[in-house]
Amino acid sequence: MDLRKKASPVQVLGEGFLRFRLIFLVVFAVLYVVFARDFSATFAFILGAGESLAQTVVACKQSGFAVADYPFWISLGALFIVLFLVRLFLGKIRNALSFLFSTLFMSALALALNEVEECIAYVFLGFLLLSMVFYFVVRVASFKALLPVLLSSFFWISMAALWAAPYFVGVSFAVLALADMLSISLDAGVELRKGTPVTGALVSGFRKAFLPAVISVALLGGFNGYYYNMPIWMAIVLPVISLALFLLVEFPVMSFAPMSKMRASHRSMKV
């Protein structure tokens, strides 16, 4: 009798994404060259998002929220709570905390970039170099999530700029990208410390992050489509692109990170 535990569909899916990762990355590289060549438009979108957030913060400090904006902010707060709870109950505490950190980090980053308008390209170059150091050198799993998120988010924002999507739409999906990859990397780091092989550790993290990621993208896509009155095709395509980047780009890129030396020499197993 075979006593081995049967792999779940999500686990099989994650293993499949890793099996064909080179194909996905080649396709992504081609799409990058085609759609993400206009760096000036991408940086302008990022600066516009930072300026819009800064103006909102200043306006709230001076006079509070406008009465007309109450439904939006109440709905946004409710969405944040729902996403946090979904990630807490389906993805456990690391997933929920990753979402909280990602929201705060991306908001602070947007405000900070608004102050370095003249040298934003150099700031992003510094981020890229730093993320590469984290990816190839630093033996901390969560740090290795930065490079996949940076690459996919730059492409994502390029698409948002190309289609003139609202600033909130562009930034909000980038928040989910960081949250999902942080969740996978944190869970993978725990598995590696138990002695689990690298692929097994990544698939384990993917299995825990998959369902919260799909639900989050669907909820956020519905929220954006409703409040920004986007064309129906854009309201559908943008969440699909965001989810595809997570599944076909961010997760496969994470698997190329050198993490074998982070694995414990002896594997611990539950009895």
Number of C-alpha atoms within 10 A of each C-alpha: 3 5 5 6 6 9 9 10 10 17 19 13 17 24 19 12 19 22 12 12 20 15 13 18 16 12 13 17 13 11 13 18 11 10 13 20 13 13 12 11 18 21 20 15 23 24 22 18 23 25 20 16 19 18 13 14 14 11 13 12 10 9 8 11 14 10 7 8 9 11 11 12 13 11 13 15 12 12 16 17 12 14 21 22 17 19 28 17 12 17 23 16 15 20 30 23 17 22 26 16 16 21 20 11 14 17 18 13 12 20 20 15 21 19 14 13 17 10 10 17 14 11 14 15 11 12 15 16 13 14 21 18 14 20 24 15 14 16 18 15 23 19 20 28 28 21 24 25 28 19 16 22 23 19 21 25 25 26 20 21 21 15 11 13 18 16 20 14 21 23 23 18 23 23 22 23 27 26 27 31 28 28 27 29 25 22 24 27 24 15 22 25 17 17 20 23 18 22 18 17 25 26 25 20 28 26 22 22 25 22 15 24 26 15 14 24 21 15 16 20 22 14 18 19 20 12 11 13 11 14 10 10 9 16 20 15 13 23 23 16 14 21 22 12 23 25 20 21 24 26 26 23 22 23 18 15 20 16 23 14 10 17 21 15 12 10 13 12 8 3 3
